[in-house]
Amino acid sequence: MIRWVLPLLASVAAFGQTAPARPEFEVASIKPSAPPSADRVNVGVHVDGAQVSITYLSLKEYIRIANQVKDYQVTGPEWITSARFDIAAKLPAGATREQIPEMLQALLADRFQVKLHHETKEFPVYAIVVGKGGSKLKESALDPVEPAPSGPGDGRPPVNVSATGGRDGVAFSLGRGASFSFANNRVEGKKLTMTGLADTLWRFVDRPVVDMTELTGTYDFTLDLTPEDYRAMLIRSALTAGVTLPPEALRLVDGSTLDSLFNSFQALGLKLEPRKAPLPVLVVDHAEKAPTEN
């Protein structure tokens, strides 16, 4: 089950905002991802100069990165969640990493014939808000930026964002000392923004999570969970990824209240508050199951 907990969190950290032009990669290859080992899976985004390497992502996740939205804002056929691909590409001269999402849009339209349309849908969400007594979080600054290398690319340090998972849990490394882990009956963040927490936590609960704290720093924190809630959140992450589970596993989710998660937020001076919110949605009208030849 643990392999389904690792959809990539890296796109925000790696690519930032998109640029107005819609350029294309100079060259790009797409191939099916190799199967993970029996007890471990690795996911990654690496941008070094002009070279871009992205591994073990589903087509849905590539669509999410290309359009800078969350996974729950992409809907389409079930297979786009399960089929996984590796992309190796080269940026054209003068391109920047902020242009990578739009290059991915062009690549997906060309190789997978992806066609989308936009809608707005009201979602039940969990809003992260500051409690009445104020936040008890203490800021933890990101590590200094590494010196920029010489050579092709936009002159900035490499991006190396990865996620690993095994029987002991999952961990996301987001660069500059920032990380998120879900293991050993706890959620732990280091140098993480509240938006980053929301963008990751929703995979483990029954609805999207939206940051409404207006806190702008990066923080270290721990959310302690009971073994029952930890197990239910792990199962929920598999359901979010589209995994079909036996009825006995579904009963474990239905019987969980996640009280320990709510209580841990309160201990930080925060609240996880049920609300409704309208959010934009991308609907996949068409996509080919296999890319055209490289």
WORATA-V697027 format. One record per backbone hydrogen bond with DSSP energy under -0.5 kcal/mol. CO is the residue of the C=O (numbers start at 1). NH is the residue of the N-H. If there is no record, write none. Layout:
BEGIN
((CO:NH) (CO:NH))
END
This chain:
BEGIN
((1:4) (2:5) (3:6) (9:12) (10:14) (11:15) (11:16) (12:16) (27:90) (29:88) (31:86) (39:167) (40:37) (41:165) (43:163) (44:55) (45:161) (46:53) (47:159) (48:51) (50:91) (51:48) (52:89) (53:46) (54:87) (55:44) (57:85) (58:62) (59:63) (60:64) (61:65) (62:66) (63:67) (64:68) (64:69) (65:68) (70:73) (71:74) (73:282) (75:284) (77:80) (78:81) (78:82) (79:82) (79:83) (80:60) (83:59) (84:33) (85:57) (86:31) (87:54) (88:29) (89:52) (90:26) (90:27) (92:95) (96:99) (97:100) (98:19) (99:103) (100:104) (101:105) (102:106) (103:107) (104:108) (105:109) (106:110) (107:111) (108:112) (108:114) (111:292) (112:288) (115:285) (115:286) (117:283) (119:281) (121:123) (121:279) (123:277) (124:208) (125:127) (125:275) (126:128) (126:210) (127:129) (127:273) (128:212) (129:271) (131:134) (138:220) (158:160) (159:47) (161:45) (162:173) (163:43) (164:171) (165:41) (166:169) (168:184) (169:166) (170:182) (171:164) (172:174) (172:180) (173:162) (175:178) (176:143) (178:174) (178:175) (179:190) (180:172) (181:188) (182:170) (183:186) (185:225) (186:183) (187:223) (188:181) (189:221) (190:179) (192:219) (193:197) (194:198) (195:199) (196:200) (197:200) (197:201) (198:202) (200:203) (201:204) (202:205) (208:126) (210:128) (210:212) (218:140) (219:192) (221:189) (222:224) (223:187) (226:230) (227:231) (228:232) (229:233) (230:234) (231:235) (232:236) (233:237) (234:238) (235:239) (236:240) (237:241) (238:243) (239:242) (243:245) (246:249) (246:250) (247:251) (248:252) (249:253) (250:254) (251:255) (253:256) (258:262) (259:263) (260:264) (261:265) (262:266) (263:267) (264:268) (265:268) (265:270) (266:269) (268:136) (269:131) (271:129) (271:273) (273:127) (275:125) (277:123) (279:121) (281:119) (281:283) (282:75) (282:284) (283:117) (283:285) (286:115))
END
